[in-house]
Amino acid sequence: MIAKQIKGYEKIEKYDTETTSILADNYRSIIENLGENIYREGLEKTPERAAKAMQYLTHGYELDPLEILKSALFTENHKQMIVVKDIEVYSMCEHHMLPFFGKAHVAYIPDGKIVGLSKIPRVVDAFSRRMQVQERLTDEIKNCIQEALNPLGVAVVIEAQHMCMCMRGIQKQNSVTTTSSFNGAFEKNKTRKEFISLVSNKLS
């Protein structure tokens, strides 16, 4: 654990020392194999910084999304749609290890149980901070909410830009990928349309 005191502000960073060392050695080899001088000033500490960054970007492996939801369940007779939209998503494409990022929109219709609203973005973050594909990420969020709450239905839509499409390959900078996953009541056209309308429009 590293603690830095800066004018009353304490910054604490916690990383596994052995993992950081192994990753840093690998990053050092990658940089050298790309033809760079690992000992020049700008790159000298890059392997360790990259090792710590990658651990943070994939810290979702250390989180249990189901337990996150179960920690804040409440009995409530509300049976109307609950929507949390525009949840920021940052993840790593498992095919090229490049980022994809965007927004998630999540809804569920409770059946006796509701969950603290902050827990839904936490679940999105727990699954997204892993090596992912957007399609699986969408399903994992839906399935986790279904298992924890057993609601009448769950809907998840993710809109994201993929750096593997923008920076390399086809190089289409303005392309956006949309994935969706629905179950229960959201399989009915009327309910699904209501959800899409709510996440598409700004409420006054």
N, C-alpha and C positions, 0 to 999 in steps of 0.2 A: 504494500500500500504506500502511495506517495501522497504526502500532504504538503500543500504550499500555502503559506500565510501571506496575503497581500492586502495590507491596509484594512485589517479586520475581516477580510473575506478568505475563507478556507476552502480550497479546492482539493477534493479527494478523488484520486484515480486509483482503481484497484484492478490489477491484471495478474494473471497466473504467470509467475516468473519463468517457469520451465517452458510453457507454451510460447511466451513472448520471445524467449531465446531461440527456440526452434524455428519459429516463423521468421524472425529477423535474419537468421542464417540463410534461410531459403530465399528471402527477398534480396539479400546481398548477392547471392548467386545469380538470381534473375537479372538484376541490374548490371552485373558484370558481363553476363552472357549477351546482353543487349548492346554491349560495346562501350559502356560508360565507365568512368573512373570513380569507383566507390569511395575513394579517399579524398575527393575534392570537397570543398567546404559545404556546398549545397546538398551533397548526397551523403555525407559522412554519418548523419544520424537518421537518414531516411528509412533504412531497414527496420529500426526499432519503432519509429513513428508509424510505419505501414503495418507492422505487426500488431500494435495497439489499436490502430484504426480498424483493422479487419476483425479483431476480437469484439470491438464495439458494434460493428456493422452486423455481426452474426450472434449477438448476445441472446437472441430469442431462443437458442437451444437450451439456455439455462432457466427459461421461464416455463411454467405450466399454465397454459391458457385456460384450461378447464378449472383449475383451482382459483385463478383470478376471478372468474365469474362466480364460483361457489362462495367466495369470500364476502359477497355483497348481494345475496338474494333476499327478497322481501315478499311477504304475502300481501297480495293486492288484487282486488276484484276488477281492475281495469282490463277491458277486452278490446280496446281500440289500438290502432297501429301506433307503434313508437318508432320514430326514425331518428337516427344520428347520421348526419350527412357531412360531406366535405372533410372526412378524416384523412389527414395527410399520411401517405404511404411512401416509405423508402425501403427498397429491398435490393437484393443482389441476384441477377439472372444466373442460374446455375450452369448455363451453357457456355457463357463467355466471361463470367465473373465481372460483369459490368453492371452498373446500377440501373434500376427502373424505378420510377417515382410517379406519383399522381395522387388521386383521391379515392377513398372508399365511401360508399353509402350503404348503411346497414339498417334494416328494419326488422321488427318482429311483432307479432300479435300475442300478447301474454295469455296464459290460461291458468291464472291463480298465482303466478310468480313474476316479479319484475326484478331487474338487476340495476344496481347503481350505474348511472349514465357514464361515468368516467371509465367503467370497466370495459365497455365496448371498444373504445379507442385503444385501451391497453391490450386487449386481445388481438386487435388488428396489428398492433406493433409487435406483439410476441411472435406471431406467425410470419410477419414480413421481415423481421430481423433474422432471417435465415437464408440459406441458398434456396431460391424459389423459382417457380414458373408462375405466371399470373393466374393461370387456370386453376392450379392446385391451391394457391393461396385463397382464391375466392371460395372454393369448396370447403377448405379447412375452417374458415371463419364461420360459415353457415353451419357446418356440422357441429362445431364446438358449442355454439349458442343453442342449437337444437338439443344437444345432450345435456347441457346444464340446466336449461329452463323448461324443456319439453313444451314449447309454446304451440299455438295454433298454426304458426307458419313463420318462416324466416326468409328474408330477401337480402342478397348482397350483390352490389354492383361495384366494380373497380374500373377506373379510367386511368391509364398510365402511359407514359412515354418510356421507351426502352433505348438506352444508350447503345445497345448492340445493333440497333437499326439506325440510330442517328449518327454515330461516330464511325461506323465501319459498315462493311457489306453494302446494303442498298442505299445507305446514307440519306434517308428521308427524315429531315429534321422536324417536320410538323405532323408526323403520323402519331395517332393516339390509338391504343388498343383498349377495347372495352370488353370485359367479361362479366357474366352474371350467373347467379345460382339461386334458385327458388325452391321452396318446398311448401307443403301444406296449403294453407289458404292462399298463398301467393301464386299457386299454380292456376288459380282462377283468374280469368282475364280481367275482370272488373277490379279485383284487389291489386293485381299487378299494375294496372294502369294508374290507380291511385298513388301507388308508391313511386312510379316513374314521374308522375306529375309533381309530387312533393319534392323530389330530389332535383328536378329540372328547373323549377321556378323559385324565384326569390319571394319569400313571404313578406308582405308589407306590414 
